[in-house]
Amino acid sequence: MTNQIHMKAIDENGPGTGERTINIHPSAVVSPTAELADGVEVGPYSTVGDHVVVGQDTVIGPHVVIEGHTRIGERNRIYPFSSIGTPPQDVGYHNEDTRLIMGNDNVVREYVTINRATTKEAWETIIGDNNYLMAYAHVAHDCNLADHVILTNGATLGGHTHIAEYAILGAFLAVQQFVRIGAHAYLGAKSGIDRDVPPFMITAGPRAKLYGINQKGLIRRGFPQKTIDILKKAYSIIWRENRSFREGIAQVKSELQIIPELQMLLDFLISSKRGVLR
């Protein structure tokens, strides 16, 4: 059973003035200073702390903990035993008011942990829209996930990891802190990722290596064959012809048509601070 209660509506332009109905199980604990929008459900034994804001039609399952300066958007589905907005696992954190911001239409499965940020970057851990975080995945402090990202069971992100749209991370892999994962990349299971993964690529192996273009994934997402062929040729020039990145990038620019996807790849390589997988 749930209790229907009335709380102030969330209004981005100022304090809410209307009354809305929210379903909260009698065993749940919801702070009186939390803001829950119309249609929110809070399951048995869940805890929603001070400063938490939850958007319309988000469903919080049983035994979930949400705390800190955490803002969750609309239509998210949060499954049992997840922990969201808890303090960062960083010895330099001293209870500052850092944040976790989650967008809309995300799925957070059982036992997922998402930490709010430290003060070392932008003070925000960010989860975009339409992401799917499978059971036991971990998103550390200051991470930034774009949209349509999939973290498979047990995938673990170190702090300050940035993941671009449509990337898929396999089960039980671990990403070191400050690594970037490019758009449409596919990372195989049980890998250690210690350097940047360029967009459109596949990685595999215990210490991850590149294994070419994510061709099947790009086809599924409607990329034309011409685009895939150009990316495959660029991969061959940069990674398989035994030359430096600088030489490979120069050759790609001189020989290939610079379509937007190729420009994205080149920009990613040029801007890498941690180094790129070979």
N, C-alpha and C positions, 0 to 999 in steps of 0.2 A: 504494500500500500504506500501511497504518497500523500503528503499534505499539500493542499493548494494554499499558497500564501501570496500576499501582495507586497511588491517591492517597487521602489522608484524605477521608472523606465530609464534606460540609458539614452542620453541625448548628447550628440557630439557638440552641439552648439550651446550647451549649458545644462544645468540640473534638470532632470525630468520632472514633469508636472503631472503626468498621468499615472494611473494605477494599472499594473499588469499581473497576470497570473503566472506563477512559476511552480513547478512540482518538485518538492523536496521531501525525500524519505524521512520519516520521524527520527531515525537513528543518525542521520547526517548532521554535521556541525558546520553551519554557515555563519561567517562573521556578519554582524549587523552593518559593517562598513563595506562589505562586498557589494558589487553592483551586478545584478543578474537581469538579463533582458527577457522579453516575452518568449515563452516556449522553452526556456531552459529546464532541464531535468537534472536532479542530483540524486544519485543512487544511495543505497544503504551504506552506512558507516564511512561515507566520504567526508572530506574536510575541505572547505573553501575558506581561505584565510583573509585577513585584512588586506585591503588595497587591490584585491583581485577583481577584474572586470570580465564578464562572460557574455558573449554576444548571442543574438537571437537563435533559438532552436538548437543550441548546442546541448548534447546529451553527455552527462558525466556519469559513468557507471559506478558500481560498488567499489568501496575501498580505495578510492582515488584521493591523492593529496595534491592540492593546488594552493600555493602560498606565494608570498612576496609581491612585488610590484609586477604582476602578471596580467596581461591583457590578451584574452582569447576571443577570436572573431566568431562568425556565425556558422552554424550547421556543422560544427566539429563533432566527432564521435570519439569519446575517450573511454577506453576499456578498463577493466578492473586492475587494481594494484599499480597503476601508473603514478609517477611522481613528477609534478610539473611546477617549475618555478622555485625549486629548492635552491639553497645557496650554492655557489660554485665550489668545486672541489679544488681549491687553490689556497695555499697557506698564506698568501698575501691579501686575502679578502678579509675585511674587518667590518662586516655587516653594513656596508654602504647600500644605499637605495638603488641598486642596479635593477635592470628590467628583463623581462621575457615578453616578447610580442609574437603572437601566433595569429595567422590570417584565418581564412575561411575554408571550409570543406576538407579539413584534414582528418585522417584516421590515425589514432594513436592506440596501438594494441597493448596487450597485457604486459605489465612490468617495464614499460618504457620509462626512461628517466631523461628529463630535460632540465638542465640547470640554467638559472639566470646568469647574467654576465658578471665579470669583474669590472674594475675601473681601468683596465689596461688598454682598452680600445674605444668603443663607442658607448659603453655601459649597457649594451643591448645584445641579448641572444634573440635571433630572429628566425621564425619558421614562416614560410610564405603560405601559398594556397595549394590545395589539392595534393598534399603530400601524404604518403602512406608509410608510417613507421611501424614495422612489425615487432613482434614480441621481443622483449629484452634489448632492444636497440637503446643506445645511449647517445645523447647530444650534449656535449660539454659546454662550458661557459664560452660566451662570445662567438659561438658558431652562427653561421648565416646560411640557411637553406632557402633556395629560390622556390619555384613552383614545380609541381609534378615530380618531385624527387621520391624515390623508393629506397628505404633502408630495410634490408631483409633481416631476418631474425638474428639478433646478437651483434649486428653491426655497431661499431664503437667509434665515435668521433672524438678526437682530442680537441682541446680548446682552440678557438680561433679558426676552425676549419670552415671554408667557404665552398658551397656546393651549388653549381648552376642548374638550370632547369632540365628536367627529364633525365637526370643522371640516375643510374641504378647501382646500388652497392650490395654485393652479395653477402651471404650469411657469414657471421663470425670473422669478418675482416676488421682490421684496426687501422685507423687513419691517424697519423701523427699530427701534433698541433701545427697550426699555421699552413697546412697543406690546402691547396685549391683543387677542386674537382670540376672539370669543364662540362659544358652542356652536352647532353646526349651520350655521355661516357657510360660504359658498362664495366664494372669492376667485379671480377670473379671472386668466389668465396674463399675464405681462409687465407687471406693475403694480408701482408703488412705493407701499408702505403706510406712511404717516407718522403716522397717528393710529389710535385704537382702532376696531375693527370690531365693531359690536354683534352679539349672537347672532341667528341666524335670517336673516341678511341676505345679499345678493349684492353683490359689488363688481366693478368692471371699469374699464379705462382705464389709460393710462400713469401718471397720477397718480390713484390709485384714487378712485372715487366710489361712493356707494350707488346701487343700481338696484332696490331693492324687496326683498320677502321671497323667500327660497329655497324657493318653493312646491313645485317638483318634488322637491327633496331631502327636504322635510318629509313629502310624500305617501309617498315610498319608505320612510321610516322609521316610517310608521304613525300620523302625527299626524292627528287628526280634522279634518274640514273646518271645524268651528266654531272650533277653535283657530287655524287658518290665517287664517280670516276676521277674527278679533279682532286678530291680529298685523298683517294688512294694513291694517286701519282705523287701528291705532296708528301704523304707518309713515306713512300719509297725513296724520294730524294733526300728527305731530312734524316730519316732514321736508318735506312738500309744501305746507303752508299758510302758509309764510313768517312763522313766529313763532319766538321764542327757545325753546331746549330747556325752560327753566323753565315757560314758558307752555304749551308742548305737553304736557309731562308732567302739569301740573295739569289740562288738559282731558281727557287720556286717563283720569286717575283719576276724573274726574267723570262721564264718558260711557260708559266701557266696563267690562265685567265683568273684574275683576282675577283672571284665571286664573293658575296657577303660571308658565306660559311668559311671560305679559305682565309679571308681577312680576320675573322674571329679567331681562327686557329693561330695565325701568325701573331696577332696582338697578344694572345695568351702566352705564347712562347717568349716574346720580347719582354713582357711585363713580369715574368716569373722571378721571384726573389729566392725561393727555396731550391730551385732547380727542377728539372723535368725528368720524368721517368724515361729510361732508355729501353 
